[in-house]
Amino acid sequence: MRLTAPFVIAGLAVVAAPAVAQDNEPRVVVRDVVHTARAGAYQGRNNGPEQTERFSRKVKIGRDGRFTLSNISGDIVVTAGGGDEVSIDAIKRTRGDKGELGRVQILIDDRAGRVDVRTEHEQNRTDRNRGDHVSVDYTVTVPASVSVDVHSVSGAVKVTGVTADGDLSAASVSGNVRAKGLKARGLDLGSVSGDISVTDVTCERLGVKTVSGGVEYAGGIAKGGRYEINAHSGTVRLQLTNPAGFELTANSFSGSIRSELPLTIGGDAGRQRDSGSRGRRDSMNNHAMRATFGDGSATLVVRTFSGDIIITKR
């Protein structure tokens, strides 16, 4: 399974789109695109009791099919399963008038080898100034090899237990992004106003970008892999599982850089690697650093503007 995603906010690219896959190569796209003309209609809810309406459907898609989901407000959870069906469960919610639920439709277009789902609000078709207070939460299970393309404007994104031969990407504008128990060649994650958490993940390439949230990564560092994390106003914590080695480039404008791992300051793997206490002292409270750990085979780039960078051994 290949998972990729462009992530764009009002013209600002937060997660760059990976290269376009070949037509016959499955991929999964999880992305968030802000529709600025309509976003205000979904901010806030009334103070009445919550009204809900449930939706559930299973559609045969085949093991090599393509699934897409377009949502505006609400959380999305995607997991990999077996079989040749996609299972779609959704809950529409509002604290406004219950009639609002009927003005939000979940539309499914299924063709041979393809299932497209979209959330359509009535004002999108008629009066754009007539808003509603409806959000739709999706829980989707797809065959592991199906291509998936998922869009949401406002809500958290969670991907769990997916094993992919290619790349995986997940992004949210105003929610947290969590990835757990994943195996993929590449992993791209992004958020504007949420935290990013990555746990028990195996990947050869990692790209993480967040504007106003922290980043936590707990996983391995593959030999020869590349891992790049960019945060603006959050702390970056890396808990590394038995890393063979990496070359570190770290920058923090107003925070400190700390490592429990013995680093060779200067980033030259050919120098003496026994940095001992000196390496740890040099790594404390620096705002910029180039260093090497172990064999230096992987590349680790970490940048944050107003947070700390902390590296530990898991």
C-alpha positions as CSV (number, residue, x, y, z in Angstrom):
1,M,0.0,0.0,0.0
2,R,1.3,3.5,-0.8
3,L,0.1,6.5,1.2
4,T,0.9,10.0,0.1
5,A,-0.7,13.4,0.7
6,P,-0.4,17.1,-0.3
7,F,-1.3,19.4,2.6
8,V,-2.2,23.0,1.7
9,I,-3.5,25.9,3.8
10,A,-4.7,29.0,2.0
11,G,-1.9,28.8,-0.4
12,L,0.8,27.8,2.3
13,A,2.2,24.4,1.7
14,V,2.6,22.7,5.1
15,V,3.3,19.1,3.8
16,A,4.8,18.9,0.4
17,A,3.2,16.5,-2.0
18,P,5.4,13.5,-2.8
19,A,6.1,12.5,-6.4
20,V,3.1,11.2,-8.3
21,A,2.8,7.5,-8.2
22,Q,2.6,5.3,-11.2
23,D,-1.0,4.6,-12.4
24,N,-0.7,1.0,-11.4
25,E,0.8,1.7,-8.0
26,P,-1.6,1.7,-5.0
27,R,-1.3,4.7,-2.7
28,V,-3.1,6.1,0.3
29,V,-3.5,9.9,0.7
30,V,-4.6,11.5,3.9
31,R,-4.7,15.2,3.5
32,D,-6.4,18.4,4.8
33,V,-7.4,21.2,2.5
34,V,-8.9,24.4,3.8
35,H,-11.9,25.7,1.9
36,T,-11.6,29.3,3.0
37,A,-15.0,30.4,1.5
38,R,-16.9,27.9,3.7
39,A,-14.8,27.3,6.8
40,G,-16.7,29.9,8.9
41,A,-19.9,28.0,8.5
42,Y,-18.7,25.1,10.6
43,Q,-17.1,27.0,13.5
44,G,-18.8,26.4,16.8
45,R,-22.0,24.6,17.8
46,N,-25.3,25.6,19.5
47,N,-25.7,24.9,23.2
48,G,-28.6,22.5,22.9
49,P,-28.5,18.7,23.4
50,E,-26.5,16.8,20.9
51,Q,-28.5,15.2,18.0
52,T,-26.9,12.3,16.1
53,E,-27.6,10.2,13.1
54,R,-25.6,7.1,12.2
55,F,-24.6,5.8,8.9
56,S,-23.1,2.4,8.0
57,R,-22.3,0.7,4.8
58,K,-20.0,-2.0,3.3
59,V,-19.0,-1.9,-0.3
60,K,-17.0,-4.4,-2.3
61,I,-13.9,-2.7,-3.6
62,G,-11.4,-5.5,-4.3
63,R,-7.9,-5.8,-2.9
64,D,-6.3,-3.5,-5.4
65,G,-9.1,-0.9,-5.6
66,R,-9.2,2.8,-4.8
67,F,-11.0,4.5,-1.9
68,T,-11.5,8.3,-1.5
69,L,-13.1,10.3,1.3
70,S,-13.8,14.0,1.4
71,N,-14.9,15.6,4.7
72,I,-15.2,19.1,6.0
73,S,-15.8,18.9,9.8
74,G,-15.1,15.8,11.9
75,D,-12.5,13.2,12.9
76,I,-11.3,10.5,10.6
77,V,-9.9,7.1,11.7
78,V,-8.5,4.7,9.1
79,T,-7.4,1.2,9.8
80,A,-6.3,-1.7,7.6
81,G,-8.3,-4.9,7.5
82,G,-8.7,-8.1,5.5
83,G,-11.2,-9.2,2.9
84,D,-12.2,-7.2,-0.2
85,E,-14.7,-4.8,1.3
86,V,-14.4,-1.3,2.6
87,S,-16.4,-0.7,5.8
88,I,-17.7,2.9,6.3
89,D,-19.2,3.9,9.6
90,A,-20.1,7.6,10.3
91,I,-21.9,9.6,12.9
92,K,-23.4,13.0,12.0
93,R,-23.6,15.3,15.1
94,T,-25.2,18.7,15.8
95,R,-26.2,20.7,18.8
96,G,-28.5,22.8,16.6
97,D,-31.8,21.8,15.2
98,K,-32.1,18.1,14.4
99,G,-33.3,19.1,10.9
100,E,-29.7,20.1,10.2
101,L,-28.7,16.5,10.1
102,G,-30.9,15.9,7.0
103,R,-29.2,18.8,5.2
104,V,-25.8,17.0,5.4
105,Q,-25.5,14.0,3.1
106,I,-23.0,11.2,2.9
107,L,-22.8,10.3,-0.8
108,I,-21.2,7.1,-2.1
109,D,-20.2,6.5,-5.7
110,D,-19.0,2.9,-6.2
111,R,-17.7,1.6,-9.5
112,A,-15.6,-1.4,-10.4
113,G,-12.6,-1.2,-8.2
114,R,-13.3,2.2,-6.8
115,V,-15.4,3.7,-4.0
116,D,-15.7,7.5,-3.6
117,V,-17.3,9.0,-0.4
118,R,-18.0,12.7,0.2
119,T,-19.7,14.7,2.9
120,E,-22.0,17.3,1.2
121,H,-23.6,20.2,3.1
122,E,-26.7,21.7,1.7
123,Q,-25.3,25.2,1.5
124,N,-22.6,24.0,-0.8
125,R,-25.3,23.4,-3.4
126,T,-27.6,26.4,-2.6
127,D,-27.1,29.3,-0.2
128,R,-23.4,29.5,0.8
129,N,-24.3,31.9,3.6
130,R,-26.6,29.4,5.3
131,G,-24.4,27.5,7.6
132,D,-25.0,24.5,9.8
133,H,-23.5,23.1,13.0
134,V,-23.0,19.5,11.7
135,S,-19.8,17.5,11.9
136,V,-19.3,14.0,10.7
137,D,-16.9,11.5,12.3
138,Y,-15.7,8.6,10.1
139,T,-14.4,5.2,11.0
140,V,-13.1,3.4,7.9
141,T,-11.6,0.0,7.5
142,V,-10.0,-0.9,4.1
143,P,-8.2,-3.9,2.7
144,A,-4.5,-3.4,3.3
145,S,-3.6,-3.1,-0.4
146,V,-6.3,-0.6,-1.4
147,S,-5.4,3.0,-2.4
148,V,-6.9,5.5,-0.1
149,D,-7.3,9.3,-0.6
150,V,-8.8,11.1,2.5
151,H,-9.5,14.8,2.9
152,S,-10.8,16.8,6.0
153,V,-10.8,20.4,6.9
154,S,-11.3,20.4,10.7
155,G,-10.7,17.3,12.9
156,A,-8.2,14.8,14.2
157,V,-6.7,12.2,12.0
158,K,-5.6,8.8,13.3
159,V,-4.0,5.9,11.4
160,T,-3.3,2.6,13.2
161,G,-1.9,-0.7,12.3
162,V,-1.3,-0.1,8.6
163,T,1.5,-2.0,6.8
164,A,2.5,-0.5,3.6
165,D,5.1,-1.1,0.9
166,G,5.1,2.6,0.0
167,D,4.4,5.8,1.8
168,L,1.9,7.0,4.3
169,S,0.8,10.6,4.9
170,A,-1.7,12.1,7.4
171,A,-2.5,15.7,8.0
172,S,-5.0,17.9,9.9
173,V,-5.5,21.7,10.0
174,S,-7.0,22.0,13.5
175,G,-6.5,18.6,15.1
176,N,-3.9,16.2,16.4
177,V,-2.3,13.6,14.1
178,R,-1.5,10.2,15.6
179,A,0.2,7.3,14.0
180,K,0.7,4.0,15.8
181,G,2.0,0.6,14.9
182,L,2.8,1.4,11.3
183,K,5.3,0.0,8.9
184,A,5.9,2.0,5.7
185,R,8.7,3.0,3.5
186,G,7.9,6.7,4.0
187,L,5.8,8.6,6.5
188,D,4.6,12.2,6.1
189,L,2.7,13.9,8.9
190,G,1.5,17.5,9.3
191,S,-0.7,19.7,11.5
192,V,-1.2,23.5,11.8
193,S,-2.7,23.7,15.4
194,G,-2.3,20.2,16.8
195,D,0.3,17.8,18.2
196,I,1.9,15.0,16.2
197,S,2.5,11.7,17.9
198,V,4.3,8.7,16.3
199,T,4.6,5.5,18.2
200,D,6.0,2.0,17.4
201,V,6.6,3.0,13.8
202,T,9.1,1.5,11.3
203,C,10.0,3.6,8.3
204,E,13.0,4.5,6.1
205,R,11.9,8.1,5.6
206,L,10.0,10.5,8.0
207,G,8.8,14.0,7.3
208,V,6.9,15.9,10.0
209,K,5.7,19.5,10.0
210,T,3.7,21.4,12.6
211,V,3.1,25.1,13.2
212,S,1.8,25.3,16.8
213,G,2.1,21.8,18.3
214,G,4.7,19.5,19.7
215,V,6.1,16.4,18.1
216,E,6.8,13.0,19.8
217,Y,8.5,10.2,17.9
218,A,9.1,6.8,19.5
219,G,10.5,4.3,17.0
220,G,13.5,3.1,15.1
221,I,16.0,4.7,12.9
222,A,16.7,2.7,9.8
223,K,20.3,2.4,8.5
224,G,20.6,4.9,5.7
225,G,17.2,6.4,6.4
226,R,16.3,10.1,6.4
227,Y,14.2,11.7,9.2
228,E,13.2,15.4,9.1
229,I,11.1,17.2,11.7
230,N,10.1,20.9,11.6
231,A,8.1,22.6,14.4
232,H,7.5,26.3,14.9
233,S,6.3,26.6,18.5
234,G,6.6,23.2,20.0
235,T,9.0,20.8,21.7
236,V,10.4,17.9,19.7
237,R,11.0,14.6,21.7
238,L,12.7,11.7,20.0
239,Q,12.8,8.3,21.8
240,L,15.0,6.1,19.5
241,T,15.0,2.3,19.6
242,N,18.5,0.9,19.2
243,P,19.7,3.3,16.5
244,A,22.8,2.1,14.6
245,G,23.8,5.7,14.0
246,F,22.9,9.0,12.5
247,E,24.2,12.4,11.5
248,L,22.3,15.0,13.4
249,T,21.5,18.6,12.3
250,A,19.5,20.4,15.0
251,N,18.4,24.0,15.4
252,S,16.3,25.8,18.0
253,F,16.0,29.6,18.0
254,S,14.9,29.9,21.7
255,G,15.1,26.4,23.1
256,S,17.8,24.0,24.1
257,I,19.2,20.8,22.4
258,R,19.7,17.8,24.7
259,S,20.7,14.3,24.0
260,E,21.1,11.3,26.3
261,L,23.0,9.5,23.5
262,P,26.8,10.2,23.3
263,L,27.4,12.4,20.3
264,T,30.5,13.4,18.4
265,I,30.1,17.2,18.0
266,G,30.9,18.4,14.5
267,G,29.1,15.6,12.6
268,D,32.3,13.8,11.4
269,A,31.8,10.1,11.8
270,G,35.5,9.6,11.2
271,R,36.5,11.5,14.3
272,Q,36.7,10.0,17.8
273,R,33.3,8.8,18.7
274,D,33.8,8.5,22.4
275,S,32.5,12.0,23.2
276,G,31.6,10.9,26.7
277,S,30.5,13.6,29.1
278,R,32.0,16.3,26.9
279,G,29.6,15.5,24.1
280,R,26.7,15.6,26.5
281,R,27.8,18.9,28.0
282,D,28.3,20.4,24.6
283,S,24.9,19.3,23.5
284,M,23.1,21.1,26.5
285,N,21.5,24.4,25.8
286,N,23.0,24.8,22.3
287,H,20.7,26.5,19.7
288,A,22.4,24.8,16.7
289,M,24.3,21.6,16.4
290,R,25.9,19.2,14.0
291,A,26.9,15.9,15.5
292,T,27.2,12.2,14.8
293,F,26.1,9.1,16.7
294,G,27.3,5.6,16.0
295,D,28.1,4.8,12.4
296,G,26.4,8.0,11.2
297,S,24.5,6.1,8.4
298,A,21.1,7.8,8.8
299,T,20.3,11.5,8.5
300,L,18.3,13.2,11.3
301,V,17.3,16.8,10.8
302,V,15.3,18.6,13.6
303,R,14.3,22.2,13.6
304,T,12.0,24.2,16.0
305,F,11.7,27.9,16.6
306,S,10.5,28.2,20.2
307,G,10.8,24.7,21.7
308,D,13.4,22.2,23.0
309,I,14.9,19.3,21.1
310,I,15.3,16.2,23.3
311,I,16.8,12.9,22.2
312,T,16.7,9.8,24.3
313,K,17.2,6.1,23.9
314,R,14.0,4.0,24.3
